[in-house]
Amino acid sequence: MKLIIHDLEEERLKELLRGKMDDIKIISDDGSINNCIGCFGCWIKTPGTCVIRDKYGDMGEYISKCQELIIISQCFYGGFSPFVKKVLDRSISYVHPYFEIRNDEMHHKRRYDNNFDLKVCFYGENITKQEKQTAEKLVKANGVNLDCNVKKVTFLKDISEIQRWEEC
């Protein structure tokens, strides 16, 4: 399955997908996402599941079932948009609270036995060189933390430059 987390308007996403909805899970902003409250309940009280039971409470499980995670986000100062950041924060249940050494650094152990590819497409009219560098470092760090393969980081001046989501 491909998992797409995005901050686009629904009409724009439909245009990008053009009927290619098979084996795709889409995470969109419907205005109802709650912030992660940092309670670590997804590690202790309800392992693997966020204690906030809204439609974003199973993000760890969704990531565990994907072969490819595609993030389409407006670039905010070298980072993700507020919505995408909230979704990623709510995905912490994907990993265990326990640690291991990877790449000579301490990281959380993987909870699930899957391996997926990560592709990120940032868009924004005036993304600076420094913001691009920051965003690339962020995605690389996310890749290490999620123990996945970062395949591509793309920058677009405007999302209209992309014809299909596969280009990300």
C-alpha positions as CSV (number, residue, x, y, z in Angstrom):
1,M,0.0,0.0,0.0
2,K,1.1,3.6,-0.6
3,L,0.3,6.1,2.1
4,I,0.0,9.7,1.1
5,I,0.1,12.5,3.8
6,H,-0.7,15.8,2.2
7,D,-1.9,19.4,2.9
8,L,-3.4,20.0,-0.5
9,E,-7.0,21.0,-1.2
10,E,-9.1,17.9,-2.0
11,E,-9.7,19.1,-5.6
12,R,-6.0,19.5,-6.2
13,L,-5.3,16.0,-4.8
14,K,-8.0,14.4,-7.0
15,E,-6.5,16.1,-10.0
16,L,-3.0,14.7,-9.1
17,L,-4.4,11.2,-8.5
18,R,-6.6,11.1,-11.6
19,G,-8.4,7.9,-10.6
20,K,-5.3,6.0,-9.4
21,M,-6.8,5.2,-6.0
22,D,-6.0,1.5,-5.9
23,D,-4.0,0.4,-2.9
24,I,-3.6,4.0,-1.6
25,K,-4.4,5.3,1.8
26,I,-4.8,9.1,1.9
27,I,-4.4,11.3,5.0
28,S,-6.0,14.7,4.5
29,D,-6.7,17.7,6.6
30,D,-10.4,17.8,7.4
31,G,-9.8,20.3,10.3
32,S,-10.4,17.8,13.0
33,I,-6.8,16.6,13.9
34,N,-5.9,16.9,17.5
35,N,-2.4,17.8,18.6
36,C,-0.2,15.1,20.1
37,I,-0.2,15.9,23.8
38,G,3.1,14.1,24.6
39,C,1.5,11.7,27.0
40,F,3.3,8.6,25.6
41,G,0.1,6.7,26.0
42,C,0.7,5.2,22.5
43,W,3.8,3.5,24.1
44,I,2.5,2.7,27.5
45,K,-1.3,2.6,27.8
46,T,-2.3,1.5,24.3
47,P,0.9,0.3,22.6
48,G,0.9,1.2,18.9
49,T,-2.3,3.2,19.1
50,C,-2.7,6.9,20.0
51,V,-4.9,7.4,23.1
52,I,-6.6,10.3,21.2
53,R,-9.3,8.5,19.3
54,D,-9.9,10.6,16.3
55,K,-9.3,9.5,12.7
56,Y,-5.6,10.1,13.1
57,G,-5.1,7.8,16.0
58,D,-3.9,4.8,14.0
59,M,-1.1,6.5,12.1
60,G,1.5,4.1,13.5
61,E,-0.5,1.2,12.1
62,Y,-1.0,2.9,8.7
63,I,2.7,3.5,8.4
64,S,3.4,-0.2,9.4
65,K,1.3,-1.4,6.4
66,C,2.8,0.9,3.7
67,Q,5.5,0.1,1.2
68,E,5.8,3.7,0.3
69,L,5.1,6.9,2.3
70,I,4.6,10.0,0.2
71,I,4.5,13.3,1.9
72,I,3.3,16.4,0.0
73,S,3.7,19.5,2.0
74,Q,4.1,23.2,1.7
75,C,7.6,24.1,3.0
76,F,7.5,26.2,6.2
77,Y,11.0,27.5,7.1
78,G,12.6,24.2,6.0
79,G,10.0,22.0,7.6
80,F,6.6,20.5,7.1
81,S,3.3,22.4,7.1
82,P,1.5,22.5,10.5
83,F,-1.0,19.8,9.4
84,V,1.7,17.4,8.1
85,K,3.8,18.0,11.3
86,K,0.7,17.2,13.4
87,V,0.2,13.9,11.5
88,L,3.9,13.0,11.9
89,D,3.7,13.8,15.6
90,R,0.7,11.5,16.0
91,S,2.7,8.8,14.2
92,I,5.2,8.3,17.1
93,S,3.4,5.0,18.0
94,Y,5.1,3.5,14.9
95,V,8.3,3.1,17.0
96,H,8.9,1.6,20.5
97,P,9.9,3.7,23.5
98,Y,13.0,1.5,23.7
99,F,16.3,2.5,22.2
100,E,19.0,1.0,19.9
101,I,22.1,2.3,18.2
102,R,21.7,3.0,14.5
103,N,24.3,4.9,12.4
104,D,26.3,5.5,15.6
105,E,23.3,7.4,17.1
106,M,20.6,6.4,19.6
107,H,17.1,5.9,18.0
108,H,13.8,4.3,19.0
109,K,13.5,0.6,18.1
110,R,11.1,-0.3,15.3
111,R,7.8,-1.6,16.5
112,Y,6.8,-3.2,13.1
113,D,8.7,-5.4,10.8
114,N,8.2,-3.5,7.6
115,N,10.5,-1.7,5.3
116,F,9.2,1.3,3.4
117,D,10.4,4.0,1.0
118,L,9.9,7.7,1.9
119,K,9.4,10.4,-0.8
120,V,8.8,14.0,0.1
121,C,7.6,16.8,-2.1
122,F,7.9,20.3,-0.7
123,Y,6.2,23.2,-2.5
124,G,6.4,26.9,-2.0
125,E,6.9,30.0,-4.0
126,N,10.1,31.4,-2.3
127,I,11.9,28.4,-0.8
128,T,15.4,29.6,0.0
129,K,18.6,27.5,-0.4
130,Q,18.9,27.4,3.3
131,E,15.3,26.2,3.8
132,K,16.0,23.4,1.2
133,Q,19.1,22.3,3.1
134,T,17.1,22.3,6.3
135,A,14.3,20.4,4.8
136,E,16.6,17.8,3.3
137,K,18.3,17.3,6.7
138,L,14.9,17.0,8.3
139,V,13.7,14.3,5.9
140,K,17.0,12.4,6.3
141,A,16.6,12.5,10.1
142,N,13.0,11.4,9.8
143,G,14.2,8.5,7.6
144,V,16.7,7.4,10.2
145,N,14.1,7.7,13.0
146,L,11.5,5.7,11.1
147,D,14.2,3.3,9.9
148,C,13.1,3.7,6.3
149,N,14.7,4.4,2.9
150,V,14.6,8.0,1.8
151,K,14.2,7.8,-1.9
152,K,13.6,11.4,-3.0
153,V,13.1,14.9,-1.8
154,T,11.6,17.3,-4.3
155,F,11.1,21.0,-4.3
156,L,8.5,22.8,-6.4
157,K,7.8,26.6,-6.7
158,D,4.1,25.7,-7.0
159,I,2.3,22.5,-6.6
160,S,0.9,23.1,-10.1
161,E,4.3,22.1,-11.4
162,I,3.6,18.5,-10.6
163,Q,1.4,16.7,-13.0
164,R,1.0,13.5,-11.0
165,W,1.9,12.5,-7.5
166,E,4.2,9.8,-8.8
167,E,6.6,12.6,-9.8
168,C,7.3,13.3,-6.2
